[in-house]
């Protein structure tokens, strides 16, 4: 973080709370937003994968394989891949806009 705005606020007579809040927010908010979006990506990716392998209420991939339902398992894997890809591309655009 650049210390110039904080020094300018101190010279103008701002309180410590104003000095700590005002110059920090504009310079740190893109990074905080990007970090929050990254964590959201990780959570969505993990939940999709856990749901696919059977941690949720859906039919697990291993059980589809045992029941010889290869097409249903293949479609589920393709949908999973498409969802993750779309979410990653969308979040990359949002992160680029935050810069």
VMD Tcl script that builds the backbone (N, CA, C; Angstrom):
set m [mol new atoms 297]
animate dup $m
set s [atomselect $m all]
$s set {name element resname resid chain x y z} {
  {N N UNK 1 A 0.842 -1.173 0.000}
  {CA C UNK 1 A 0.000 0.000 0.000}
  {C C UNK 1 A 0.889 1.238 0.000}
  {N N UNK 2 A 0.476 2.199 -0.765}
  {CA C UNK 2 A 1.216 3.458 -0.842}
  {C C UNK 2 A 0.971 4.265 0.431}
  {N N UNK 3 A 2.035 4.770 1.033}
  {CA C UNK 3 A 1.889 5.524 2.286}
  {C C UNK 3 A 1.623 7.007 2.059}
  {N N UNK 4 A 1.653 7.463 0.820}
  {CA C UNK 4 A 1.435 8.878 0.520}
  {C C UNK 4 A 0.076 9.401 0.956}
  {N N UNK 5 A -1.035 8.738 0.621}
  {CA C UNK 5 A -2.341 9.246 1.066}
  {C C UNK 5 A -2.495 9.277 2.583}
  {N N UNK 6 A -1.933 8.284 3.275}
  {CA C UNK 6 A -2.026 8.277 4.738}
  {C C UNK 6 A -1.265 9.455 5.333}
  {N N UNK 7 A -0.093 9.748 4.799}
  {CA C UNK 7 A 0.692 10.892 5.290}
  {C C UNK 7 A -0.021 12.207 5.002}
  {N N UNK 8 A -0.683 12.293 3.854}
  {CA C UNK 8 A -1.420 13.513 3.510}
  {C C UNK 8 A -2.598 13.714 4.453}
  {N N UNK 9 A -3.286 12.642 4.796}
  {CA C UNK 9 A -4.403 12.760 5.736}
  {C C UNK 9 A -3.922 13.157 7.128}
  {N N UNK 10 A -2.782 12.611 7.564}
  {CA C UNK 10 A -2.226 13.000 8.867}
  {C C UNK 10 A -1.850 14.474 8.877}
  {N N UNK 11 A -1.272 14.936 7.783}
  {CA C UNK 11 A -0.873 16.343 7.706}
  {C C UNK 11 A -2.091 17.261 7.695}
  {N N UNK 12 A -3.216 16.767 7.194}
  {CA C UNK 12 A -4.436 17.576 7.139}
  {C C UNK 12 A -5.197 17.555 8.454}
  {N N UNK 13 A -4.777 16.707 9.410}
  {CA C UNK 13 A -5.405 16.683 10.722}
  {C C UNK 13 A -6.447 15.598 10.903}
  {N N UNK 14 A -6.371 14.524 10.135}
  {CA C UNK 14 A -7.334 13.432 10.270}
  {C C UNK 14 A -7.006 12.591 11.502}
  {N N UNK 15 A -8.020 11.921 12.028}
  {CA C UNK 15 A -7.815 11.043 13.175}
  {C C UNK 15 A -7.176 9.734 12.705}
  {N N UNK 16 A -6.733 8.915 13.670}
  {CA C UNK 16 A -6.105 7.623 13.334}
  {C C UNK 16 A -7.077 6.686 12.613}
  {N N UNK 17 A -8.348 6.706 13.023}
  {CA C UNK 17 A -9.346 5.854 12.384}
  {C C UNK 17 A -9.533 6.271 10.931}
  {N N UNK 18 A -9.617 7.564 10.680}
  {CA C UNK 18 A -9.768 8.059 9.311}
  {C C UNK 18 A -8.541 7.730 8.475}
  {N N UNK 19 A -7.376 7.844 9.075}
  {CA C UNK 19 A -6.140 7.550 8.361}
  {C C UNK 19 A -6.054 6.067 8.013}
  {N N UNK 20 A -6.515 5.197 8.913}
  {CA C UNK 20 A -6.414 3.766 8.639}
  {C C UNK 20 A -7.487 3.292 7.665}
  {N N UNK 21 A -8.638 3.962 7.625}
  {CA C UNK 21 A -9.734 3.501 6.770}
  {C C UNK 21 A -9.688 4.096 5.373}
  {N N UNK 22 A -9.490 5.360 5.256}
  {CA C UNK 22 A -9.656 6.026 3.971}
  {C C UNK 22 A -8.612 5.662 2.908}
  {N N UNK 23 A -7.326 5.714 3.173}
  {CA C UNK 23 A -6.394 5.384 2.096}
  {C C UNK 23 A -6.283 3.882 1.828}
  {N N UNK 24 A -6.680 3.062 2.785}
  {CA C UNK 24 A -6.561 1.612 2.602}
  {C C UNK 24 A -7.599 1.068 1.639}
  {N N UNK 25 A -8.812 1.538 1.767}
  {CA C UNK 25 A -9.914 0.952 0.995}
  {C C UNK 25 A -9.717 1.019 -0.521}
  {N N UNK 26 A -9.403 2.174 -1.103}
  {CA C UNK 26 A -9.257 2.197 -2.564}
  {C C UNK 26 A -8.076 1.373 -3.081}
  {N N UNK 27 A -6.996 1.316 -2.323}
  {CA C UNK 27 A -5.829 0.595 -2.827}
  {C C UNK 27 A -5.911 -0.911 -2.579}
  {N N UNK 28 A -6.630 -1.330 -1.555}
  {CA C UNK 28 A -6.694 -2.754 -1.223}
  {C C UNK 28 A -7.947 -3.452 -1.728}
  {N N UNK 29 A -8.980 -2.722 -2.099}
  {CA C UNK 29 A -10.237 -3.366 -2.470}
  {C C UNK 29 A -10.130 -4.247 -3.717}
  {N N UNK 30 A -9.349 -3.892 -4.756}
  {CA C UNK 30 A -9.233 -4.835 -5.884}
  {C C UNK 30 A -8.581 -6.154 -5.473}
  {N N UNK 31 A -7.590 -6.087 -4.628}
  {CA C UNK 31 A -6.935 -7.318 -4.170}
  {C C UNK 31 A -7.860 -8.158 -3.301}
  {N N UNK 32 A -8.599 -7.506 -2.413}
  {CA C UNK 32 A -9.535 -8.235 -1.560}
  {C C UNK 32 A -10.659 -8.853 -2.389}
  {N N UNK 33 A -11.143 -8.128 -3.372}
  {CA C UNK 33 A -12.169 -8.664 -4.255}
  {C C UNK 33 A -11.670 -9.848 -5.053}
  {N N UNK 34 A -10.448 -9.749 -5.548}
  {CA C UNK 34 A -9.859 -10.846 -6.302}
  {C C UNK 34 A -9.658 -12.070 -5.417}
  {N N UNK 35 A -9.228 -11.864 -4.191}
  {CA C UNK 35 A -9.038 -12.967 -3.260}
  {C C UNK 35 A -10.370 -13.628 -2.902}
  {N N UNK 36 A -11.393 -12.814 -2.675}
  {CA C UNK 36 A -12.718 -13.362 -2.359}
  {C C UNK 36 A -13.255 -14.168 -3.539}
  {N N UNK 37 A -13.041 -13.683 -4.752}
  {CA C UNK 37 A -13.495 -14.400 -5.938}
  {C C UNK 37 A -12.734 -15.704 -6.116}
  {N N UNK 38 A -11.451 -15.690 -5.826}
  {CA C UNK 38 A -10.645 -16.911 -5.912}
  {C C UNK 38 A -11.139 -17.966 -4.926}
  {N N UNK 39 A -11.448 -17.541 -3.709}
  {CA C UNK 39 A -11.960 -18.485 -2.709}
  {C C UNK 39 A -13.323 -19.038 -3.127}
  {N N UNK 40 A -14.150 -18.190 -3.739}
  {CA C UNK 40 A -15.443 -18.651 -4.237}
  {C C UNK 40 A -15.249 -19.690 -5.335}
  {N N UNK 41 A -14.282 -19.449 -6.228}
  {CA C UNK 41 A -13.959 -20.422 -7.281}
  {C C UNK 41 A -13.572 -21.767 -6.671}
  {N N UNK 42 A -12.702 -21.735 -5.689}
  {CA C UNK 42 A -12.266 -22.970 -5.043}
  {C C UNK 42 A -13.432 -23.706 -4.409}
  {N N UNK 43 A -14.316 -22.980 -3.743}
  {CA C UNK 43 A -15.452 -23.613 -3.087}
  {C C UNK 43 A -16.416 -24.222 -4.096}
  {N N UNK 44 A -16.681 -23.516 -5.196}
  {CA C UNK 44 A -17.584 -24.054 -6.214}
  {C C UNK 44 A -16.967 -25.282 -6.859}
  {N N UNK 45 A -15.694 -25.211 -7.200}
  {CA C UNK 45 A -15.013 -26.348 -7.821}
  {C C UNK 45 A -15.024 -27.569 -6.891}
  {N N UNK 46 A -14.742 -27.351 -5.632}
  {CA C UNK 46 A -14.732 -28.458 -4.667}
  {C C UNK 46 A -16.122 -29.056 -4.493}
  {N N UNK 47 A -17.131 -28.208 -4.406}
  {CA C UNK 47 A -18.482 -28.730 -4.215}
  {C C UNK 47 A -18.958 -29.499 -5.436}
  {N N UNK 48 A -18.603 -29.038 -6.639}
  {CA C UNK 48 A -18.991 -29.777 -7.842}
  {C C UNK 48 A -18.318 -31.142 -7.902}
  {N N UNK 49 A -17.046 -31.182 -7.577}
  {CA C UNK 49 A -16.323 -32.453 -7.619}
  {C C UNK 49 A -16.832 -33.395 -6.532}
  {N N UNK 50 A -17.067 -32.880 -5.332}
  {CA C UNK 50 A -17.578 -33.731 -4.255}
  {C C UNK 50 A -18.970 -34.254 -4.574}
  {N N UNK 51 A -19.797 -33.433 -5.197}
  {CA C UNK 51 A -21.106 -33.895 -5.606}
  {C C UNK 51 A -21.029 -34.953 -6.683}
  {N N UNK 52 A -20.039 -34.845 -7.556}
  {CA C UNK 52 A -19.892 -35.820 -8.636}
  {C C UNK 52 A -19.456 -37.181 -8.110}
  {N N UNK 53 A -18.570 -37.183 -7.144}
  {CA C UNK 53 A -18.064 -38.462 -6.643}
  {C C UNK 53 A -18.938 -39.063 -5.548}
  {N N UNK 54 A -19.992 -38.361 -5.142}
  {CA C UNK 54 A -20.947 -38.976 -4.250}
  {C C UNK 54 A -20.997 -38.447 -2.853}
  {N N UNK 55 A -20.435 -37.306 -2.574}
  {CA C UNK 55 A -20.522 -36.760 -1.232}
  {C C UNK 55 A -21.900 -36.152 -0.972}
  {N N UNK 56 A -22.639 -35.888 -2.048}
  {CA C UNK 56 A -23.987 -35.343 -1.906}
  {C C UNK 56 A -25.040 -36.417 -2.071}
  {N N UNK 57 A -26.219 -36.005 -2.467}
  {CA C UNK 57 A -27.333 -36.943 -2.597}
  {C C UNK 57 A -27.402 -37.579 -3.985}
  {N N UNK 58 A -26.552 -37.151 -4.908}
  {CA C UNK 58 A -26.623 -37.695 -6.267}
  {C C UNK 58 A -25.937 -39.058 -6.335}
  {N N UNK 59 A -26.154 -39.734 -7.442}
  {CA C UNK 59 A -25.573 -41.053 -7.651}
  {C C UNK 59 A -24.084 -40.909 -7.929}
  {N N UNK 60 A -23.219 -41.532 -7.156}
  {CA C UNK 60 A -21.778 -41.370 -7.348}
  {C C UNK 60 A -21.295 -41.943 -8.679}
  {N N UNK 61 A -20.185 -41.435 -9.133}
  {CA C UNK 61 A -19.606 -41.885 -10.402}
  {C C UNK 61 A -19.210 -43.357 -10.335}
  {N N UNK 62 A -18.719 -43.809 -9.200}
  {CA C UNK 62 A -18.315 -45.212 -9.077}
  {C C UNK 62 A -19.512 -46.144 -9.187}
  {N N UNK 63 A -20.645 -45.738 -8.632}
  {CA C UNK 63 A -21.839 -46.578 -8.715}
  {C C UNK 63 A -22.364 -46.620 -10.151}
  {N N UNK 64 A -22.286 -45.532 -10.877}
  {CA C UNK 64 A -22.675 -45.541 -12.286}
  {C C UNK 64 A -21.787 -46.490 -13.075}
  {N N UNK 65 A -20.522 -46.512 -12.739}
  {CA C UNK 65 A -19.587 -47.405 -13.423}
  {C C UNK 65 A -19.919 -48.860 -13.118}
  {N N UNK 66 A -20.250 -49.170 -11.866}
  {CA C UNK 66 A -20.585 -50.532 -11.484}
  {C C UNK 66 A -21.883 -51.017 -12.129}
  {N N UNK 67 A -22.799 -50.088 -12.382}
  {CA C UNK 67 A -24.079 -50.452 -12.985}
  {C C UNK 67 A -24.036 -50.371 -14.511}
  {N N UNK 68 A -22.865 -50.193 -15.070}
  {CA C UNK 68 A -22.651 -50.115 -16.515}
  {C C UNK 68 A -23.442 -48.977 -17.162}
  {N N UNK 69 A -23.583 -47.882 -16.462}
  {CA C UNK 69 A -24.251 -46.699 -17.006}
  {C C UNK 69 A -23.189 -45.691 -17.441}
  {N N UNK 70 A -22.428 -46.093 -18.427}
  {CA C UNK 70 A -21.291 -45.278 -18.845}
  {C C UNK 70 A -21.731 -43.957 -19.467}
  {N N UNK 71 A -22.812 -43.984 -20.239}
  {CA C UNK 71 A -23.289 -42.755 -20.870}
  {C C UNK 71 A -23.707 -41.717 -19.828}
  {N N UNK 72 A -24.426 -42.149 -18.821}
  {CA C UNK 72 A -24.853 -41.201 -17.779}
  {C C UNK 72 A -23.649 -40.656 -17.026}
  {N N UNK 73 A -22.688 -41.505 -16.755}
  {CA C UNK 73 A -21.472 -41.044 -16.088}
  {C C UNK 73 A -20.672 -40.099 -16.959}
  {N N UNK 74 A -20.634 -40.402 -18.253}
  {CA C UNK 74 A -19.913 -39.534 -19.192}
  {C C UNK 74 A -20.597 -38.180 -19.301}
  {N N UNK 75 A -21.917 -38.177 -19.376}
  {CA C UNK 75 A -22.641 -36.907 -19.448}
  {C C UNK 75 A -22.454 -36.093 -18.178}
  {N N UNK 76 A -22.472 -36.746 -17.050}
  {CA C UNK 76 A -22.267 -36.039 -15.784}
  {C C UNK 76 A -20.866 -35.433 -15.726}
  {N N UNK 77 A -19.870 -36.156 -16.218}
  {CA C UNK 77 A -18.502 -35.637 -16.222}
  {C C UNK 77 A -18.375 -34.451 -17.169}
  {N N UNK 78 A -19.031 -34.529 -18.315}
  {CA C UNK 78 A -18.982 -33.413 -19.268}
  {C C UNK 78 A -19.688 -32.179 -18.721}
  {N N UNK 79 A -20.818 -32.382 -18.064}
  {CA C UNK 79 A -21.525 -31.249 -17.459}
  {C C UNK 79 A -20.676 -30.638 -16.347}
  {N N UNK 80 A -20.043 -31.479 -15.552}
  {CA C UNK 80 A -19.156 -30.999 -14.497}
  {C C UNK 80 A -18.014 -30.174 -15.076}
  {N N UNK 81 A -17.396 -30.677 -16.131}
  {CA C UNK 81 A -16.305 -29.954 -16.781}
  {C C UNK 81 A -16.800 -28.628 -17.348}
  {N N UNK 82 A -17.973 -28.628 -17.970}
  {CA C UNK 82 A -18.520 -27.395 -18.546}
  {C C UNK 82 A -18.833 -26.367 -17.461}
  {N N UNK 83 A -19.409 -26.801 -16.352}
  {CA C UNK 83 A -19.720 -25.875 -15.265}
  {C C UNK 83 A -18.465 -25.244 -14.678}
  {N N UNK 84 A -17.464 -26.052 -14.471}
  {CA C UNK 84 A -16.212 -25.525 -13.915}
  {C C UNK 84 A -15.562 -24.557 -14.895}
  {N N UNK 85 A -15.563 -24.892 -16.179}
  {CA C UNK 85 A -14.949 -24.030 -17.184}
  {C C UNK 85 A -15.678 -22.696 -17.285}
  {N N UNK 86 A -17.001 -22.731 -17.330}
  {CA C UNK 86 A -17.778 -21.494 -17.418}
  {C C UNK 86 A -17.541 -20.623 -16.189}
  {N N UNK 87 A -17.526 -21.229 -15.024}
  {CA C UNK 87 A -17.307 -20.459 -13.805}
  {C C UNK 87 A -15.902 -19.858 -13.784}
  {N N UNK 88 A -14.903 -20.614 -14.219}
  {CA C UNK 88 A -13.528 -20.103 -14.251}
  {C C UNK 88 A -13.399 -18.936 -15.225}
  {N N UNK 89 A -13.989 -19.055 -16.404}
  {CA C UNK 89 A -13.907 -17.977 -17.395}
  {C C UNK 89 A -14.627 -16.721 -16.912}
  {N N UNK 90 A -15.780 -16.904 -16.286}
  {CA C UNK 90 A -16.507 -15.754 -15.757}
  {C C UNK 90 A -15.751 -15.051 -14.651}
  {N N UNK 91 A -15.161 -15.816 -13.764}
  {CA C UNK 91 A -14.414 -15.188 -12.674}
  {C C UNK 91 A -13.130 -14.547 -13.178}
  {N N UNK 92 A -12.535 -15.080 -14.236}
  {CA C UNK 92 A -11.349 -14.441 -14.814}
  {C C UNK 92 A -11.696 -13.077 -15.400}
  {N N UNK 93 A -12.870 -12.984 -16.005}
  {CA C UNK 93 A -13.313 -11.681 -16.537}
  {C C UNK 93 A -13.571 -10.683 -15.420}
  {N N UNK 94 A -14.177 -11.140 -14.347}
  {CA C UNK 94 A -14.451 -10.238 -13.224}
  {C C UNK 94 A -13.144 -9.769 -12.595}
  {N N UNK 95 A -12.191 -10.711 -12.426}
  {CA C UNK 95 A -10.893 -10.331 -11.852}
  {C C UNK 95 A -10.156 -9.345 -12.758}
  {N N UNK 96 A -10.272 -9.520 -14.081}
  {CA C UNK 96 A -9.632 -8.581 -15.011}
  {C C UNK 96 A -10.283 -7.198 -14.905}
  {N N UNK 97 A -11.575 -7.164 -14.672}
  {CA C UNK 97 A -12.268 -5.878 -14.508}
  {C C UNK 97 A -11.892 -5.207 -13.201}
  {N N UNK 98 A -11.524 -5.977 -12.181}
  {CA C UNK 98 A -11.135 -5.402 -10.901}
  {C C UNK 98 A -9.777 -4.722 -10.957}
  {N N UNK 99 A -8.948 -5.118 -11.894}
  {CA C UNK 99 A -7.603 -4.527 -11.984}
  {C C UNK 99 A -7.695 -3.156 -12.464}
}
mol reanalyze $m
mol bondsrecalc $m
mol representation Tube
mol addrep $m
